[in-house]
Amino acid sequence: MSGANKRRQADRFEFVEGDGWYVRTREGRRGPFETRAQAEASLAELLRTPAPRHAAFGGSTGPAEA
């Protein structure tokens, strides 16, 4: 991972005193999590999950056509 990518990933995490850890994604802020490790695990899971495809971008929104 390049230095810029590490910095970008590190910038995704934020600790709010009395509330917990949050992670920023393009969809918005996720959290709170009790630990940074939980926030990191949530981000890793999100990155492993394929995003739903939208019909406007070449995806299908309904049953497959025969």
TAVENUR-V834368 format. One record per residue. N is the residue number from 1. PHI is phi in whole degrees, 0 to 359 (999 if undefined). PSI is psi in radians with two decimals (NA if undefined). Layout:
n:N phi:PHI psi:PSI
n:N phi:PHI psi:PSI
This chain:
n:1 phi:999 psi:2.34
n:2 phi:287 psi:2.85
n:3 phi:301 psi:-0.68
n:4 phi:295 psi:-0.71
n:5 phi:293 psi:-0.69
n:6 phi:298 psi:-0.77
n:7 phi:296 psi:-0.76
n:8 phi:299 psi:-0.76
n:9 phi:293 psi:-0.73
n:10 phi:297 psi:-0.59
n:11 phi:289 psi:-0.18
n:12 phi:284 psi:-0.33
n:13 phi:258 psi:2.43
n:14 phi:218 psi:2.37
n:15 phi:254 psi:2.24
n:16 phi:248 psi:2.00
n:17 phi:306 psi:2.28
n:18 phi:80 psi:-0.03
n:19 phi:236 psi:-0.92
n:20 phi:136 psi:-2.90
n:21 phi:268 psi:2.48
n:22 phi:232 psi:2.69
n:23 phi:234 psi:2.34
n:24 phi:267 psi:2.32
n:25 phi:231 psi:3.02
n:26 phi:293 psi:-0.38
n:27 phi:278 psi:-0.26
n:28 phi:137 psi:-2.91
n:29 phi:265 psi:2.32
n:30 phi:247 psi:2.45
n:31 phi:142 psi:-3.04
n:32 phi:275 psi:2.70
n:33 phi:243 psi:2.60
n:34 phi:292 psi:-0.59
n:35 phi:229 psi:2.79
n:36 phi:296 psi:-0.64
n:37 phi:301 psi:-0.68
n:38 phi:293 psi:-0.69
n:39 phi:295 psi:-0.73
n:40 phi:296 psi:-0.71
n:41 phi:296 psi:-0.68
n:42 phi:296 psi:-0.75
n:43 phi:295 psi:-0.76
n:44 phi:300 psi:-0.72
n:45 phi:295 psi:-0.75
n:46 phi:299 psi:-0.73
n:47 phi:289 psi:-0.44
n:48 phi:280 psi:-0.39
n:49 phi:274 psi:2.14
n:50 phi:297 psi:2.40
n:51 phi:288 psi:2.51
n:52 phi:297 psi:2.47
n:53 phi:268 psi:2.39
n:54 phi:258 psi:2.48
n:55 phi:305 psi:-0.61
n:56 phi:294 psi:-0.33
n:57 phi:248 psi:0.43
n:58 phi:92 psi:0.11
n:59 phi:266 psi:3.11
n:60 phi:247 psi:2.45
n:61 phi:250 psi:-0.07
n:62 phi:226 psi:-2.99
n:63 phi:297 psi:2.68
n:64 phi:297 psi:2.47
n:65 phi:276 psi:2.52
n:66 phi:275 psi:NA
